[in-house]
Amino acid sequence: MQKRKLKIGIVVGEVSGDTLGAKLIRSFREQGIDVEFEGIGGPQMLAEGFKSYYPMDILSVMGIVEVLKDIKKLFAVRDGLVDIWSKDPVDIFIGIDAPDFNLRLSKSLKQKQLPIKTVQYVSPSVWAWRQGRVHGIKASIDLVLCLFPFEKVFFKKWDIPAAFVGHPLAGQLPLKNDLTEAQTELGLDPALKYIALLPGSRRGEIERLGPLVLDAANLLHQKHPDYIFLVPAINEARKQQIESLLVQYPASLTARVRLIENSGRESKIGRQVMNASNIIALASGTATLEAMLLHRPMVTFYKLHWLTYRIAKLLVKIHYFSLPNIIAGKKVIQELIQSEATPEKLATEIEKLMNIEVAQIQVMQHITMHKQLLSSNSEDPVKAILDLVQ
């Protein structure tokens, strides 16, 4: 009797999850394991033959208050997946990041008593805030795949099965990373100086943070007209959104802004723009880790709905928001959060990084942390996942 093909459900909610998902799919294939993948995926996963029941953008909602507007839609998507997998169960469900959605989906699958093992790939930041979630994780997740070694230590204290699988970018991005080469790859003139502006990849983020970065760029342009500003656009919709903001600014500034749209099937334009820039200003999130592993000097910022921020402040257990600072356990990069995130302060922090010595100190710290992530002993995520069903 022929053995049934393994079936794995995956749900991702943003570009970084899509990248991890595509790499995981390729890892199964490279190891000769015959698997069908379905759920919710992005363009990179679709290119690997992934079957997506809903568009990835449907989950691209951030913040406590902001989610409430789309709560019915999100519940409908969750219930739709539960219904699909109740009729034709997958062997394993893997939620990649998007913990608020994926942990609820895992809980619903467990409540249905379906024969599905559940995995959360990318640990929810329970070590940072809302630690009460750890009880829900213990009840609904069979295995947590951690990107950082300190996360596995945390889950061990709570007797939750966890594997440190390392961050794929740490091994993927080289320790020696030439700026001129990166600029040439994007068709940029290495003789010029570039500042990357990354307000985020979601519609809501660009609405909230786009004016902040462009206002800061306008201030910098008046003092440093030789700099060129690079702004990545993950797709045509985000490109149009940024263009609609740019028309509100002086022609002298817009002439120095280069909006670069993603062209390949892999959503790497943000990384390419950061890699080709002398300085990066970016929204706090997983992209800060990419910037760190690219060894580029950066400043990060973020603004939430005022009520979301007030609630989050009550729940946060750590001192920093950005991954480089969390990994280092100290302030390596400047964070401008909420009321601190003003065009004036952002322009000032970017200007500080124009000093070569200041920038180089930060870059050396990035390289040190990169080496630390490479030196840690990590497990193969494919083996960790297969151990659940074998």
Helices and strands as residue ranges (DSSP letters): E 6-11, H 15-30, E 35-41, H 43-46, E 51-55, G 56-59, H 64-68, H 71-87, E 92-96, H 99-111, E 117-121, H 133-140, E 143-146, H 149-157, E 162-164, H 168-172, H 179-185, E 193-198, H 203-223, E 227-233, H 236-246, H 251-254, E 257-261, H 269-275, E 279-283, H 287-294, E 298-302, H 306-315, H 323-328, E 334-337, G 338-340, H 343-352, H 356-375, H 381-389
